[in-house]
Amino acid sequence: MVALNDKAKELVLRSLSGIVLASILLSSIFVGGRLWFLVASTLALLSLWEFYQLLSKKFRVSKGIGILSGALVLIASTERIRPVSVLIVLTLCAFILLFIEILRRQFSHSSYAIWNLGGTLSGLVYIIFPWSYMILLRFHPLGKLLLFTLFICTWSCDVAAYLVGTRWGKNKFCEAVSPKKTWEGFVGGAGASILFSVLIAYYAAMPPLPFLYIGIICGLAGQLGDLAESLIKREVEVKDSGRLIPGHGGVLDRFDSILISGTLTFFLFGVILL
């Protein structure tokens, strides 16, 4: 009975924090402008910090320089700044990191150039770039609806995969990375994502095919994004990326699926279907 009560409390806490977070995020998407930039950038930088915290358990990373570089990349994701600025930020970041390791080798006779360079820059590519794409996506003529669909499909996929996997899951899916995932949950999550994408297109009176693409992206690639973070956590031997969101763990835990889904959605609507 005590275990059941604890489980119920955790479910309530998880639901309440999820509702608050979803309300803030969706509201910022609909308002757009500086509010969306502020919310997206905050989530991106918190995720990046958690990522560096994970890596620092095994490797040497320059968190401060990475966070500063990430903030500059996010600022550069606005339409008023040329895209080449992002490449300049990455290049300068790399040379600053190498300079730090030169000094470290000179004064302590040890250095971690490969680990520091790889770990710090990988955080920018893995986390900051996808959030930058989602900031840019809001400028699309259908940006508000595209982002809304992206997040709703991702969340519906997460919930359905969990519920279906818990109730009917028998066949393990990638158990070496995430032991609790099943093929049944994977199919259930993908199905829910596709269903919600079609429903959104229907109620928005939009052609269903472009939104179906988002549903497929979130249902398939999004779940692989979740596995990607699970792999990182398994390598550094931790359960959650953080404890910032009650009932969910860290910010990166909550938004791991959206990283690849957001990237592919931006590529589809911002590059291919201009």
C-alpha positions as CSV (number, residue, x, y, z in Angstrom):
1,M,0.0,0.0,0.0
2,V,2.9,2.4,0.9
3,A,4.6,1.6,-2.4
4,L,1.3,2.2,-4.3
5,N,0.8,5.6,-2.5
6,D,4.4,6.6,-3.4
7,K,3.8,5.6,-7.0
8,A,0.5,7.6,-7.1
9,K,2.3,10.7,-5.6
10,E,5.1,10.4,-8.1
11,L,2.5,10.2,-10.9
12,V,0.7,13.3,-9.6
13,L,3.9,15.2,-9.2
14,R,5.0,14.2,-12.7
15,S,1.7,15.2,-14.2
16,L,1.6,18.6,-12.5
17,S,5.1,19.5,-13.4
18,G,4.5,18.3,-17.0
19,I,1.3,20.5,-17.3
20,V,3.2,23.6,-16.0
21,L,6.1,23.0,-18.3
22,A,3.9,22.3,-21.3
23,S,1.8,25.4,-20.6
24,I,4.9,27.6,-20.5
25,L,6.3,26.1,-23.6
26,L,3.2,26.2,-25.7
27,S,2.3,29.7,-24.6
28,S,5.7,30.9,-25.6
29,I,5.3,29.2,-29.0
30,F,2.0,31.0,-29.7
31,V,3.3,34.4,-28.5
32,G,6.6,34.0,-30.4
33,G,9.2,36.7,-30.6
34,R,11.4,37.3,-27.6
35,L,9.3,35.1,-25.3
36,W,9.9,32.0,-27.5
37,F,13.5,32.9,-27.8
38,L,13.9,33.3,-24.1
39,V,12.1,30.1,-23.2
40,A,13.8,28.0,-25.9
41,S,17.3,29.4,-25.0
42,T,16.8,28.8,-21.3
43,L,15.8,25.2,-21.9
44,A,18.7,24.8,-24.3
45,L,21.3,26.2,-21.9
46,L,20.0,24.1,-19.0
47,S,20.1,21.0,-21.1
48,L,23.7,21.9,-22.2
49,W,24.7,22.4,-18.6
50,E,23.3,18.9,-17.6
51,F,25.1,17.4,-20.6
52,Y,28.4,18.8,-19.5
53,Q,27.7,17.6,-15.9
54,L,27.2,14.1,-17.3
55,L,30.4,14.2,-19.4
56,S,32.4,15.6,-16.5
57,K,32.0,12.4,-14.6
58,K,34.3,10.7,-17.1
59,F,36.0,13.5,-19.1
60,R,37.4,17.0,-18.8
61,V,35.1,19.7,-20.4
62,S,35.1,23.5,-20.2
63,K,31.6,24.1,-19.1
64,G,31.8,27.9,-18.9
65,I,33.2,28.3,-22.3
66,G,30.7,25.9,-23.7
67,I,27.8,27.7,-22.1
68,L,29.0,31.1,-23.3
69,S,29.5,29.7,-26.8
70,G,26.1,28.1,-26.7
71,A,24.5,31.4,-25.7
72,L,26.2,33.2,-28.7
73,V,25.0,30.5,-31.1
74,L,21.4,30.9,-29.9
75,I,21.6,34.6,-30.3
76,A,23.0,34.1,-33.8
77,S,20.0,32.0,-34.6
78,T,17.8,35.1,-35.0
79,E,17.2,36.3,-38.5
80,R,19.1,39.5,-37.9
81,I,22.5,37.8,-37.7
82,R,24.3,36.0,-40.6
83,P,24.6,32.2,-40.3
84,V,28.3,32.4,-40.8
85,S,28.5,33.9,-37.2
86,V,27.7,30.4,-35.9
87,L,30.8,29.0,-37.6
88,I,32.9,31.8,-36.2
89,V,31.7,31.1,-32.7
90,L,32.5,27.4,-33.1
91,T,36.0,28.1,-34.5
92,L,36.9,30.6,-31.7
93,C,35.5,28.2,-29.1
94,A,37.8,25.4,-30.4
95,F,40.9,27.6,-30.4
96,I,40.2,28.9,-26.9
97,L,39.8,25.4,-25.6
98,L,43.1,24.4,-27.2
99,F,44.8,27.5,-25.7
100,I,43.5,26.4,-22.3
101,E,45.0,22.9,-22.8
102,I,48.3,24.4,-23.9
103,L,48.5,26.4,-20.6
104,R,47.4,23.3,-18.6
105,R,50.2,21.2,-20.2
106,Q,52.7,24.0,-19.6
107,F,52.0,24.4,-15.9
108,S,50.7,21.0,-14.8
109,H,52.4,18.8,-17.4
110,S,49.1,17.1,-18.3
111,S,46.4,18.1,-20.8
112,Y,43.1,16.8,-22.1
113,A,42.8,18.6,-25.5
114,I,41.0,15.8,-27.3
115,W,38.5,15.1,-24.6
116,N,37.9,18.8,-23.8
117,L,37.5,19.8,-27.5
118,G,35.3,16.8,-28.3
119,G,33.1,17.0,-25.3
120,T,32.6,20.8,-25.2
121,L,31.9,21.1,-29.0
122,S,29.7,18.0,-29.1
123,G,27.4,19.6,-26.6
124,L,26.9,22.6,-28.9
125,V,26.1,20.3,-31.9
126,Y,24.0,17.9,-30.0
127,I,21.9,20.4,-28.0
128,I,22.4,24.0,-29.0
129,F,22.1,23.5,-32.8
130,P,18.7,21.7,-32.6
131,W,17.2,24.4,-30.3
132,S,18.6,27.0,-32.7
133,Y,16.7,25.3,-35.5
134,M,13.5,25.4,-33.5
135,I,14.0,29.1,-32.8
136,L,14.4,29.7,-36.5
137,L,11.4,27.5,-37.3
138,R,9.1,29.9,-35.5
139,F,9.9,32.5,-38.3
140,H,8.3,30.2,-40.9
141,P,4.9,31.3,-42.1
142,L,3.4,28.2,-40.4
143,G,6.0,28.2,-37.6
144,K,3.5,28.4,-34.8
145,L,1.5,25.4,-36.0
146,L,4.6,23.4,-37.0
147,L,6.2,23.8,-33.5
148,F,2.9,23.0,-31.8
149,T,2.6,19.8,-33.9
150,L,6.3,19.0,-33.2
151,F,5.9,19.1,-29.4
152,I,2.4,17.5,-29.2
153,C,3.5,14.6,-31.4
154,T,6.7,14.1,-29.4
155,W,4.8,14.1,-26.0
156,S,2.1,11.9,-27.3
157,C,4.7,9.5,-28.6
158,D,6.5,9.5,-25.2
159,V,3.2,8.9,-23.2
160,A,1.9,6.2,-25.6
161,A,5.2,4.4,-25.7
162,Y,5.3,4.2,-21.9
163,L,1.7,3.1,-21.5
164,V,1.7,0.5,-24.3
165,G,5.1,-0.8,-23.3
166,T,4.1,-1.1,-19.6
167,R,0.8,-2.8,-20.4
168,W,1.6,-5.0,-23.4
169,G,5.4,-4.8,-23.8
170,K,7.1,-8.2,-24.1
171,N,9.7,-8.0,-26.9
172,K,12.7,-6.0,-25.9
173,F,13.9,-3.2,-28.1
174,C,17.6,-2.1,-27.8
175,E,17.8,-3.6,-24.2
176,A,21.5,-3.0,-24.0
177,V,20.9,0.7,-24.1
178,S,17.5,1.0,-22.4
179,P,16.3,-2.3,-20.8
180,K,12.7,-1.2,-20.3
181,K,11.9,-0.3,-23.9
182,T,9.9,-2.7,-26.0
183,W,8.9,-3.1,-29.7
184,E,5.3,-2.8,-28.6
185,G,6.0,0.5,-26.9
186,F,7.9,1.7,-29.9
187,V,5.0,0.9,-32.3
188,G,2.5,2.4,-29.9
189,G,4.5,5.6,-29.6
190,A,4.9,5.9,-33.3
191,G,1.2,5.3,-33.9
192,A,0.2,7.9,-31.4
193,S,2.5,10.5,-32.9
194,I,1.1,9.9,-36.4
195,L,-2.4,10.0,-35.2
196,F,-2.0,13.3,-33.4
197,S,-0.3,14.8,-36.5
198,V,-3.3,13.9,-38.7
199,L,-5.7,15.2,-36.1
200,I,-3.9,18.6,-35.8
201,A,-3.9,18.9,-39.6
202,Y,-7.6,18.1,-39.7
203,Y,-8.7,20.6,-37.0
204,A,-6.4,23.3,-38.4
205,A,-7.9,22.7,-41.9
206,M,-4.4,22.1,-43.4
207,P,-3.2,19.5,-46.0
208,P,-2.5,16.4,-43.9
209,L,0.7,15.2,-45.7
210,P,3.2,17.8,-44.4
211,F,1.9,17.2,-40.9
212,L,2.0,13.5,-41.4
213,Y,5.8,13.9,-42.0
214,I,6.2,15.5,-38.6
215,G,4.2,12.6,-37.0
216,I,6.5,10.1,-38.7
217,I,9.6,12.0,-37.7
218,C,8.6,12.3,-34.0
219,G,7.3,8.7,-33.9
220,L,10.5,7.2,-35.3
221,A,13.5,9.6,-35.0
222,G,12.2,11.0,-31.8
223,Q,12.4,7.6,-30.0
224,L,16.0,7.2,-31.3
225,G,16.8,10.6,-29.8
226,D,15.6,9.2,-26.5
227,L,17.9,6.2,-26.9
228,A,20.8,8.5,-27.7
229,E,20.5,10.2,-24.3
230,S,20.1,6.8,-22.7
231,L,23.3,5.7,-24.2
232,I,25.2,8.7,-22.9
233,K,23.7,8.2,-19.4
234,R,24.6,4.5,-19.5
235,E,28.2,5.3,-20.4
236,V,28.6,7.7,-17.5
237,E,26.5,5.4,-15.2
238,V,23.7,7.7,-14.1
239,K,19.9,7.4,-14.2
240,D,18.9,11.0,-14.8
241,S,20.6,14.0,-16.4
242,G,19.4,16.1,-13.4
243,R,16.7,16.8,-10.9
244,L,15.4,20.1,-12.0
245,I,11.9,19.0,-13.2
246,P,10.0,17.1,-10.4
247,G,9.0,13.6,-11.5
248,H,10.8,13.9,-14.8
249,G,14.5,14.2,-13.9
250,G,16.5,16.8,-15.8
251,V,15.7,19.1,-18.6
252,L,17.6,17.0,-21.0
253,D,15.6,14.0,-19.9
254,R,12.4,15.8,-20.8
255,F,13.6,17.1,-24.2
256,D,16.0,14.5,-25.5
257,S,13.5,13.2,-28.1
258,I,12.8,16.7,-29.5
259,L,16.5,17.3,-30.4
260,I,16.6,15.1,-33.5
261,S,12.9,15.6,-34.3
262,G,13.3,19.4,-34.3
263,T,16.4,19.2,-36.5
264,L,14.7,17.0,-39.1
265,T,11.5,19.1,-39.0
266,F,13.5,22.3,-39.6
267,F,15.4,20.6,-42.4
268,L,12.1,19.5,-44.0
269,F,10.2,22.8,-43.7
270,G,13.1,25.3,-43.5
271,V,15.4,23.9,-46.2
272,I,13.6,21.4,-48.5
273,L,10.0,22.8,-48.5
274,L,10.8,26.5,-48.5
